[in-house]
Amino acid sequence: MLAVTSKALFHGLAHMPTLQRLASKYGMRRGGFARRFIAGETIEEAVDAVAGLPGKGLQLTLDYLGESVASACGW
């Protein structure tokens, strides 16, 4: 029950225009929390950001996020 309620709460928060603007403005700034885990805003940026990591002995995966995208024009 709590999981369903919290999922609905966060889904609702994610669709609030004010919070979307704040997340876009501050969430990806250099040195910000999200930048540590998000390699780029486009596929090309992400691939460029991690290109040298396998040569340093690191393994990685990339996930293209966008679970709230309802159509191709919603990217």
N, C-alpha and C positions, 0 to 999 in steps of 0.2 A: 504493500500500500504506500509506504513512504517513498519507495523508489519511483512509483508511478507519479506520485504527487510532485516530487522534486524534478522529475523529468519534464512534467508539464510546466512547472514554474520556470525552469531554465529555458525551455523552448519558447515560452511566452516572453521572457526577458530578451532572448536573442532576436525577437522580431520588433523590439521597441526602437523606433528611429533615433531617439536621443542616445540610447546605449550603443547603437550601431555606429553613430558618429563619434562617440567617445572612444570606442574600441579602435576605430579606424585611425583616429588622430593620435592616440597614445599607446595603443597596444603593440605596434610594430616599430616604435622609435628605437634608434640605435642605443644599445645598452638596456633596453626594456626587457621585461620578463619573457614576452612571447618571442622575441628575436633569438633567444637562446635555443628555442625548440623549432622555430619555423625558418627554413632555409631561404625562402623567397616568396614573393607574391605571385610569381608565374612559374611555370614548369622550367623555363629556360634559366631563370634566376636560381632556382633550387639545384638544378643539375650543375651549373657553374660553381655554386657555393660548395658543393661536396666533391667536385671532380678530383681533388688531390688527396682525399681521405683514404681511399684504399691503398695508396702507395705508402701511407704512414702506418699500415697495419690495422686500420680501423675498418669495421664492417658497418654497413648502414642499410636502412630502408627509407624509401620516400613514399609518403602517402599524399595523394592529391585530395585535399579537404574540400568539402562543399556539400555536406549532407543536407543542407537547407535549400540547395539549388533545385528549382522546380522545372527549369527549362534551360536550353542552351543560351538564350539571351540573358539569363539570370546570373551569368558568370560575372 
